[in-house]
C-alpha cells in the first residue's frame, strides 16, 4: 500500500458515517490510484447508509443520483461522492440498469463493478477488501473483468471502451479472455449514446498512448461511425508526438482517418460524435490545411493566419510536423514572433481613419482589405502615414 492518505475532508465523511453505525469504505478509482502511488483527483465512498440517511447526516449535500443511491457530500469547498451499497438487474439498453436494489453488505456492491482493479475497497483503518484479486492485477498491470466478461459487457457496453481507455491511460494490458469478449460483444457499442462514446474516445486520445485508438477500430467498437476499420499501417503512433490538447489530437486522428478512407469528412465524423461546433470547425479547417503542401514563405503563412486564425493554423502546423515531419510549427512561430501584420486588428489604420477620408460601407471594407493585402506583402510599411497616403482618394 502506498503512503498516500485520503485528505482530511474525506476522512471526515468516513468517520461521520462510521460514527452513526453505517459501514463506509473508499472504493473504485481512488483506491486503485492510491495503490498505484498516484494521488486521486476524485474520492468515492460506498456505504450501508441509504441516500436519505446520507443527506440527513451531511447538511448542504446534493441528491445527484438518488435513484442509483448517489449523494454528493459537500465539505467546505470539497466534494465526495457517497453511494449506497447496491446491486443491479436488467440492462435492456446495454448501458444503464433497469433496476437498482440497495443492499447492506460490501461484497454484493463490489460484485457489480466492471474491472477487478476497480472492485477494491479500503476502510478508514486501512484494511483492504479485495474479493476479486484486484490488488494482484494492479501489480501485474492487468485489466480483467469482475466475473464473466461477456456478461459485464452485455450489462454495460461502455465498459469495453473503458477497458481500452484504462489500458491507454495506465499502460496496462487487457487480459486475453476480457479482450476476446470485447471482440465478441463489440456490436453492442451501437447502443451507446454518441456523447458517451465521444467522452471515452477523447480521454483515450489525451492519454499517453493515443495509438490505442487502433484497437478500438480493430475490435469493431466504432463500426457505426467508420466506413472501414483502420489498417495497421495507418500511422497512429504520430499522435503521441503531439501535445495533450483536444484540438491537436482530434485533428491528427481525423487526418489519419480521412487518409485511410475510414471517414468521408472530418466534419461529419465529429458531428456524429457530438463534439461542440467550435472544435468541429477548427478541426475540419486544420485537416483541410493538412491536405495541401506546407506554406513555403512567410507570406503564405500570413495568408493562412488571416483566413483561419492563430489557434487553428498552429494546430495544423503541429499536426503536419507529427504526421509527415518537417518544421512547420517552427516556421509558423518565426512568423508570429516577427510581429508582422496578418489581421485587420494589427493594421496601423482603422475603419475610423478611413471614414475620416470619406470611405463608407462596402467601399470602406474593400479598402481595409486592400491595405491588409499590401502590408502582408510589404510588412515594413504597416505605418499610419504611408497607409493613409495609399488610401487617399484621387482628386476629381
C-alpha positions as CSV (number, residue, x, y, z in Angstrom):
1,X,0.0,0.0,0.0
2,X,1.4,3.4,-0.9
3,X,1.8,6.2,1.7
4,X,-0.9,8.3,0.1
5,X,-3.6,9.0,2.6
6,X,-7.1,10.5,1.9
7,X,-7.4,14.1,2.8
8,X,-9.0,15.3,6.0
9,X,-12.4,16.1,4.4
10,X,-12.6,12.5,3.0
11,X,-11.7,11.0,6.4
12,X,-14.4,13.2,7.9
13,X,-17.0,11.7,5.7
14,X,-15.9,8.1,6.6
15,X,-15.7,8.8,10.3
16,X,-19.1,10.5,10.4
17,X,-20.8,7.6,8.7
18,X,-19.0,5.1,10.9
19,X,-19.9,7.1,14.0
20,X,-23.6,6.7,13.2
21,X,-23.2,2.9,12.7
22,X,-23.0,2.8,8.9
23,X,-20.3,0.8,7.2
24,X,-18.3,3.0,4.9
25,X,-15.3,2.4,2.6
26,X,-13.3,4.2,-0.1
27,X,-13.9,2.4,-3.3
28,X,-13.1,2.3,-7.0
29,X,-10.7,4.5,-8.9
30,X,-9.4,6.4,-5.8
31,X,-8.3,3.1,-4.2
32,X,-6.7,1.9,-7.5
33,X,-4.8,5.2,-7.8
34,X,-3.6,5.0,-4.2
35,X,-2.3,1.5,-4.9
36,X,-0.5,2.9,-7.9
37,X,1.1,5.7,-5.9
38,X,-1.0,8.3,-7.7
39,X,-2.9,10.9,-5.8
40,X,-6.6,10.6,-6.8
41,X,-8.5,13.6,-8.3
42,X,-11.8,12.3,-7.1
43,X,-12.8,10.4,-3.9
44,X,-15.7,7.9,-3.9
45,X,-17.2,6.3,-0.8
46,X,-19.6,3.4,-0.6
47,X,-21.8,2.9,2.5
48,X,-24.6,0.9,4.0
49,X,-26.5,4.2,4.7
50,X,-29.4,4.9,2.4
51,X,-29.3,8.1,0.3
52,X,-31.9,9.8,2.5
53,X,-29.8,9.0,5.6
54,X,-26.7,10.4,3.9
55,X,-28.5,13.6,3.1
56,X,-29.7,13.9,6.7
57,X,-26.2,13.3,8.0
58,X,-24.5,15.9,5.8
59,X,-26.5,19.2,5.6
60,X,-25.9,21.0,2.3
61,X,-25.2,17.9,0.3
62,X,-26.9,17.3,-3.0
63,X,-29.0,14.4,-4.2
64,X,-27.2,14.0,-7.5
65,X,-28.3,10.4,-8.3
66,X,-30.9,9.3,-5.7
67,X,-32.3,6.5,-8.0
68,X,-28.8,5.0,-8.1
69,X,-28.0,5.7,-4.5
70,X,-25.6,8.6,-5.0
71,X,-25.3,11.7,-2.9
72,X,-22.7,14.4,-3.4
73,X,-21.5,15.3,0.1
74,X,-20.1,18.8,0.4
75,X,-17.4,19.5,3.0
76,X,-16.4,23.2,2.7
77,X,-15.5,23.7,-0.9
78,X,-14.8,20.0,-1.5
79,X,-17.0,17.2,-2.7
80,X,-17.2,13.4,-2.1
81,X,-19.4,11.1,-4.0
82,X,-21.2,8.8,-1.5
83,X,-23.1,5.8,-2.9
84,X,-25.2,3.2,-1.1
85,X,-24.2,-0.4,-1.4
86,X,-26.3,-1.7,-4.3
87,X,-27.0,-4.5,-6.8
88,X,-28.2,-4.0,-10.3
89,X,-30.5,-6.0,-12.5
90,X,-31.6,-5.9,-16.2
91,X,-29.8,-3.9,-18.8
92,X,-32.2,-3.5,-21.7
93,X,-30.2,-0.7,-23.3
94,X,-26.8,-2.3,-22.6
95,X,-25.9,0.8,-20.7
96,X,-28.0,1.5,-17.5
97,X,-29.6,-0.9,-15.1
98,X,-33.3,-1.2,-15.3
99,X,-33.4,-1.9,-11.6
100,X,-31.2,-0.9,-8.6
101,X,-31.6,-2.5,-5.2
102,X,-29.9,-1.2,-2.1
103,X,-28.2,-3.8,0.0
104,X,-26.4,-4.0,3.3
105,X,-23.1,-5.6,2.5
106,X,-20.0,-4.5,0.7
107,X,-19.4,-7.9,-1.1
108,X,-22.6,-7.6,-3.2
109,X,-21.7,-4.0,-4.2
110,X,-18.2,-4.9,-5.3
111,X,-19.6,-7.8,-7.4
112,X,-21.4,-5.4,-9.7
113,X,-18.3,-3.4,-10.7
114,X,-16.5,-3.5,-14.0
115,X,-12.9,-4.5,-13.5
116,X,-11.0,-6.1,-10.6
117,X,-8.8,-3.1,-10.2
118,X,-11.9,-1.0,-9.5
119,X,-13.5,-3.6,-7.2
120,X,-11.3,-2.9,-4.2
121,X,-12.5,-1.2,-1.1
122,X,-10.4,0.4,1.7
123,X,-11.6,1.0,5.2
124,X,-10.9,4.1,7.3
125,X,-8.4,1.9,9.2
126,X,-6.5,1.0,6.1
127,X,-7.9,-2.6,5.7
128,X,-8.3,-3.7,2.1
129,X,-11.3,-5.7,0.8
130,X,-10.3,-7.4,-2.4
131,X,-12.6,-10.3,-3.2
132,X,-11.6,-10.5,-7.0
133,X,-7.8,-10.2,-6.9
134,X,-7.7,-6.6,-8.0
135,X,-4.5,-5.8,-6.0
136,X,-2.7,-8.7,-7.7
137,X,-4.0,-7.5,-11.1
138,X,-2.7,-4.0,-10.4
139,X,0.7,-5.4,-9.6
140,X,0.6,-7.4,-12.8
141,X,-0.7,-4.3,-14.7
142,X,-3.6,-6.2,-16.0
143,X,-7.2,-5.2,-16.8
144,X,-9.6,-8.0,-16.0
145,X,-13.3,-8.1,-15.7
146,X,-15.1,-8.9,-12.5
147,X,-16.9,-12.3,-13.1
148,X,-17.7,-13.3,-16.7
149,X,-16.5,-10.6,-19.2
150,X,-19.3,-11.2,-21.8
151,X,-21.9,-10.7,-19.1
152,X,-20.3,-7.4,-17.9
153,X,-20.3,-6.1,-21.4
154,X,-23.9,-7.2,-22.0
155,X,-24.8,-5.1,-18.9
156,X,-22.9,-2.0,-19.9
157,X,-21.4,-1.8,-23.4
158,X,-19.4,1.3,-22.4
159,X,-17.2,-1.0,-20.3
160,X,-15.5,-2.2,-23.5
161,X,-14.3,1.3,-24.3
162,X,-13.4,1.9,-20.7
163,X,-11.1,-1.2,-20.8
164,X,-9.2,0.3,-23.8
165,X,-9.1,3.8,-22.3
166,X,-7.7,2.4,-19.0
167,X,-5.1,0.4,-21.0
168,X,-4.0,3.6,-22.8
169,X,-4.0,5.7,-19.6
170,X,-2.3,3.3,-17.2
171,X,-0.2,1.3,-19.6
172,X,-1.9,-1.9,-18.5
173,X,-2.5,-5.0,-20.7
174,X,-6.0,-6.3,-21.2
175,X,-6.4,-9.9,-20.1
176,X,-7.0,-12.2,-23.1
177,X,-10.4,-13.5,-22.0
178,X,-11.6,-10.0,-21.5
179,X,-10.2,-9.0,-24.9
180,X,-11.9,-11.8,-26.6
181,X,-15.2,-10.8,-25.0
182,X,-14.7,-7.2,-26.3
183,X,-14.3,-8.5,-29.8
184,X,-17.4,-10.8,-29.4
185,X,-19.6,-8.1,-27.9
186,X,-18.4,-5.1,-30.0
187,X,-21.7,-4.8,-31.9
188,X,-23.3,-3.7,-28.6
189,X,-21.4,-0.4,-28.9
190,X,-24.0,0.6,-31.4
191,X,-26.4,1.1,-28.5
192,X,-24.2,3.7,-26.8
193,X,-25.1,7.4,-26.9
194,X,-22.7,9.4,-29.1
195,X,-21.8,11.7,-26.2
196,X,-20.6,8.7,-24.1
197,X,-18.6,7.3,-27.0
198,X,-17.1,10.8,-27.6
199,X,-16.1,11.2,-23.9
200,X,-14.3,7.9,-23.7
201,X,-12.6,8.4,-27.1
202,X,-11.4,11.8,-26.0
203,X,-9.9,10.5,-22.8
204,X,-8.1,7.8,-24.7
205,X,-6.8,10.4,-27.3
206,X,-5.5,12.6,-24.4
207,X,-3.8,9.6,-22.8
208,X,-0.1,8.7,-23.1
209,X,-0.9,6.1,-25.7
210,X,-3.5,7.6,-28.1
211,X,-2.5,5.0,-30.7
212,X,-4.7,2.6,-28.7
213,X,-7.4,4.0,-30.9
214,X,-6.3,1.5,-33.5
215,X,-7.6,-1.3,-31.2
216,X,-10.9,0.5,-30.7
217,X,-11.3,0.4,-34.5
218,X,-9.8,-3.1,-35.0
219,X,-12.1,-4.7,-32.4
220,X,-15.1,-3.2,-34.2
221,X,-16.2,-0.8,-31.5
222,X,-16.5,2.1,-34.0
223,X,-18.2,0.3,-36.9
224,X,-21.2,2.6,-36.5
225,X,-19.0,5.6,-37.2
226,X,-16.3,4.4,-39.6
227,X,-16.7,3.3,-43.2
228,X,-13.9,0.8,-42.7
229,X,-11.5,-0.3,-40.0
230,X,-8.1,1.3,-39.7
231,X,-5.2,-0.6,-41.3
232,X,-2.3,-1.4,-39.0
233,X,-0.1,0.9,-41.1
234,X,-2.3,3.9,-40.5
235,X,0.4,5.7,-38.5
236,X,-1.5,6.5,-35.3
237,X,1.8,6.4,-33.4
238,X,2.3,10.0,-34.6
239,X,-0.5,11.2,-32.3
240,X,1.8,10.6,-29.3
241,X,4.2,13.3,-30.5
242,X,1.5,16.0,-30.1
243,X,0.7,18.0,-27.0
244,X,-2.2,16.5,-25.0
245,X,-4.7,19.0,-26.2
246,X,-8.1,18.3,-27.7
247,X,-7.7,20.2,-31.0
248,X,-4.4,18.7,-31.9
249,X,-5.3,15.1,-31.1
250,X,-8.7,15.1,-32.7
251,X,-7.3,16.9,-35.8
252,X,-4.4,14.4,-36.3
253,X,-6.8,11.5,-35.7
254,X,-9.3,12.8,-38.3
255,X,-6.5,13.4,-40.8
256,X,-5.4,9.7,-40.4
257,X,-9.0,8.5,-40.7
258,X,-9.6,10.6,-43.9
259,X,-6.3,9.4,-45.4
260,X,-7.2,5.8,-44.7
261,X,-10.7,6.1,-46.2
262,X,-12.3,5.4,-42.8
263,X,-14.4,8.6,-42.8
264,X,-15.8,10.7,-45.6
265,X,-15.2,14.0,-43.8
266,X,-13.9,15.3,-40.5
267,X,-16.9,17.5,-40.1
268,X,-19.4,14.6,-40.5
269,X,-17.4,12.3,-38.2
270,X,-17.1,14.8,-35.4
271,X,-20.7,15.9,-35.7
272,X,-21.8,12.3,-35.4
273,X,-19.8,12.1,-32.1
274,X,-21.5,15.3,-30.9
275,X,-18.4,17.4,-30.5
276,X,-19.0,21.1,-30.0
277,X,-19.3,23.2,-33.1
278,X,-16.2,25.3,-32.4
279,X,-14.0,22.2,-32.2
280,X,-15.6,20.7,-35.2
281,X,-15.0,23.8,-37.3
282,X,-11.4,24.2,-36.1
283,X,-10.5,20.5,-36.7
284,X,-12.2,20.5,-40.1
285,X,-10.2,23.6,-41.2
286,X,-7.0,22.2,-39.8
287,X,-7.4,18.9,-41.7
288,X,-8.2,20.9,-44.8
289,X,-4.8,22.6,-44.5
290,X,-3.1,19.2,-44.0
291,X,-4.3,18.1,-47.4
292,X,-2.1,20.7,-49.1
293,X,1.7,21.1,-49.1
294,X,3.0,23.3,-46.2
295,X,3.4,27.0,-46.8
296,X,6.7,27.9,-48.5
297,X,7.1,31.6,-47.5
298,X,6.2,33.9,-44.6
299,X,3.6,35.5,-46.8
300,X,1.9,32.1,-47.3
301,X,1.8,31.6,-43.6
302,X,0.3,35.0,-43.1
303,X,-2.4,34.3,-45.6
304,X,-3.3,31.2,-43.6
305,X,-3.3,33.1,-40.4
306,X,-5.5,35.7,-41.8
307,X,-8.0,33.1,-43.1
308,X,-8.1,30.7,-40.2
309,X,-6.6,32.3,-37.1
310,X,-3.6,31.6,-34.9
311,X,-5.1,28.7,-33.0
312,X,-6.2,26.7,-36.0
313,X,-3.1,27.3,-38.0
314,X,-0.9,26.4,-35.0
315,X,-2.9,23.2,-34.6
316,X,-2.4,22.3,-38.3
317,X,1.3,23.1,-38.1
318,X,1.9,20.8,-35.1
319,X,-0.1,18.0,-36.7
320,X,1.8,18.4,-40.0
321,X,5.1,18.0,-38.2
322,X,3.9,14.9,-36.3
323,X,2.2,13.2,-39.3
324,X,4.7,14.0,-42.1
325,X,7.7,15.5,-40.5
326,X,9.2,18.9,-41.2
327,X,9.5,22.2,-39.4
328,X,6.1,23.8,-40.0
329,X,5.5,24.8,-36.4
330,X,9.0,26.4,-36.1
331,X,8.4,28.3,-39.3
332,X,5.0,29.5,-38.1
333,X,6.4,30.5,-34.8
334,X,9.0,32.6,-36.5
335,X,6.3,34.5,-38.5
336,X,4.3,35.1,-35.3
337,X,7.4,36.2,-33.4
338,X,8.2,38.7,-36.2
339,X,5.1,40.7,-35.3
340,X,4.3,41.2,-39.0
341,X,0.7,42.1,-39.6
342,X,-1.8,39.4,-40.8
343,X,-5.1,40.7,-39.5
344,X,-7.1,43.9,-39.5
345,X,-6.7,44.1,-35.8
346,X,-3.0,44.8,-36.3
347,X,-3.3,47.1,-39.2
348,X,-1.8,50.6,-38.5
349,X,-5.0,52.3,-39.7
350,X,-8.6,51.7,-38.6
351,X,-12.0,51.9,-40.1
352,X,-12.5,55.3,-38.4
353,X,-9.3,56.6,-40.1
354,X,-10.8,55.6,-43.5
355,X,-14.2,57.0,-42.6
356,X,-12.5,60.4,-42.0
357,X,-11.2,60.2,-45.6
358,X,-14.8,59.7,-46.8
359,X,-14.9,55.9,-47.1
360,X,-18.1,54.2,-46.0
361,X,-20.0,50.9,-46.4
362,X,-18.6,48.2,-48.7
363,X,-16.0,50.7,-50.1
364,X,-14.5,51.1,-46.6
365,X,-14.2,47.3,-46.1
366,X,-12.7,46.8,-49.5
367,X,-10.0,49.5,-48.8
368,X,-9.2,47.9,-45.4
369,X,-8.7,44.6,-47.1
370,X,-6.6,46.2,-49.8
371,X,-4.3,47.8,-47.2
372,X,-4.1,44.5,-45.3
373,X,-3.0,42.7,-48.5
374,X,-0.4,45.4,-49.1
375,X,1.2,45.3,-45.6
376,X,1.2,41.5,-45.6
377,X,3.4,41.7,-48.7
378,X,5.3,44.8,-47.5
379,X,5.4,44.4,-43.7
380,X,7.7,47.4,-43.1
381,X,5.1,49.7,-44.5
382,X,2.5,48.9,-41.8
383,X,2.6,52.6,-40.6
384,X,-0.2,55.1,-40.4
385,X,1.2,57.8,-42.7
386,X,2.0,55.7,-45.8
387,X,-1.2,53.7,-45.4
388,X,-3.3,56.9,-45.2
389,X,-1.4,58.2,-48.2
390,X,-2.1,55.0,-50.1
391,X,-5.8,55.1,-49.2
392,X,-6.2,58.8,-50.1
393,X,-8.8,59.5,-52.7
394,X,-7.9,60.7,-56.2
395,X,-9.0,64.2,-56.8
396,X,-11.8,64.5,-59.3
